[in-house]
Amino acid sequence: MIDLAFGAMHDPTTALAEAINWTVNPGDYWVVAGLHGSGKSDFLMLAGGLMPPQSGHYRFFGEPMPIFEDARLKTRLRLGLVFEDGRLFNHLTVLENVVLPLRYHQDLGQAEAASAVAELLACLELEPWAGRLPGTLGRGWQKRAGLARALALKPDVLLVDNPLAGLDPRQIGWWLAFLDQLSQGHPLLQGRPVTLVVTAAAFHPWKGHARQFALLRDHGFQVVGDWGQLAASSTELVRELLTPPTRTE
C-alpha cells in the first residue's frame, strides 16, 4: 500500500485512515489492532479487495487491487478472507457453505466438493455440524465454518477479522494454535506457510504467536514492529492494548 486512504464500507466517502504505507511480505504474520470504531474491519475489507481505496495504490502479488476482472481472478483467489461473524449463508448447511468456493470457481459437483473438503472439516472439528444450518450453531462454530470456507481454495494469504471476539478461553486457544500452524505450514496446505493478517481488539493475546504488529488510531496506520518493539513502545494506546483486562471474581 502506497499513500493509501480508505473509508467505511457503509459510507466510502468517510475517511477512516490516510497516508498508509505498508508492505506485507510472504510468510509474515501481522496483527493490526485498534479500539472499537477505528476501522479494523473496514481495513480488512479493503485489503481483501471488497472495496477500493479513496486514494493511493494497493497491489496484491503485483496486481492492482481491487480485482474484479475475470482475467485476473486467478490472482484474487490466492487470498482468503474470514469475516468476524463468519458471514455464512443461513439457508445453506455448514457443508454447503464451505464447498461454495469449490463449486463456483472449480465447477465441482456437490459430492465431489464434499469429498475435497472432508479433511478440512475434520481438522477444524466441524464434521458433527456439517449438516446443520448456521443459525443453529454457536458463534465459535460459525467462525470456524467461515475459516473453513476461506481455506477451501488453499490461499497463499489469509485475512482474519477479529477471530477471538466473543469466544471462551478454549476456543481462543484453538484459534491461536491453528493460526500458528497455518503460519508455520499446515498439512492441509501441504506444509506451505500461509501469510496472515489478523485484526484484533488487543495485542496481549498474540504474544508468542504473531510476528509483526500495527495500530489503527487517529485516522492513521502505525507500523509498530515485532513483539520486542511493541513491548518497548511508549505510545499510550499501545500500552493499553498490551494490558490484559483485570479479572473479577
C-alpha positions, 0 to 999 in steps of 0.5 A, a space after each residue: 500500500 502506497 499513500 493509501 486512504 480508505 473509508 467505511 464500507 457503509 459510507 466510502 466517502 468517510 475517511 477512516 485512515 490516510 497516508 498508509 504505507 505498508 508492505 506485507 511480505 510472504 510468510 509474515 504474520 501481522 496483527 493490526 489492532 485498534 479500539 472499537 470504531 477505528 476501522 479494523 474491519 473496514 481495513 480488512 475489507 479493503 485489503 481483501 479487495 471488497 472495496 477500493 481505496 479513496 486514494 493511493 495504490 494497493 497491489 496484491 502479488 503485483 496486481 492492482 487491487 481491487 480485482 474484479 476482472 475475470 482475467 485476473 481472478 486467478 490472482 484474487 483467489 490466492 487470498 482468503 478472507 474470514 469475516 468476524 461473524 463468519 458471514 455464512 449463508 443461513 439457508 445453506 448447511 455448514 457443508 454447503 457453505 464451505 464447498 461454495 468456493 469449490 463449486 463456483 470457481 472449480 465447477 465441482 459437483 456437490 459430492 465431489 466438493 464434499 469429498 475435497 473438503 472432508 479433511 478440512 472439516 475434520 481438522 477444524 472439528 466441524 464434521 458433527 455440524 456439517 449438516 446443520 444450518 448456521 443459525 443453529 450453531 454457536 458463534 465459535 462454530 460459525 467462525 470456524 465454518 467461515 475459516 473453513 470456507 476461506 481455506 477451501 481454495 488453499 490461499 497463499 494469504 489469509 485475512 482474519 477479522 477479529 477471530 477471538 471476539 466473543 469466544 471462551 478461553 478454549 476456543 481462543 486457544 484453538 484459534 491461536 494454535 491453528 493460526 500458528 500452524 497455518 503460519 508455520 505450514 499446515 498439512 492441509 496446505 501441504 506444509 506451505 506457510 500461509 501469510 496472515 493478517 489478523 485484526 484484533 481488539 488487543 495485542 496481549 493475546 498474540 504474544 508468542 504467536 504473531 510476528 509483526 504488529 500495527 495500530 489503527 488510531 487517529 485516522 492513521 496506520 502505525 507500523 509498530 514492529 515485532 513483539 520486542 518493539 511493541 513491548 518497548 513502545 511508549 505510545 499510550 494506546 499501545 500500552 493499553 492494548 498490551 494490558 490484559 483486562 483485570 479479572 473479577 471474581 
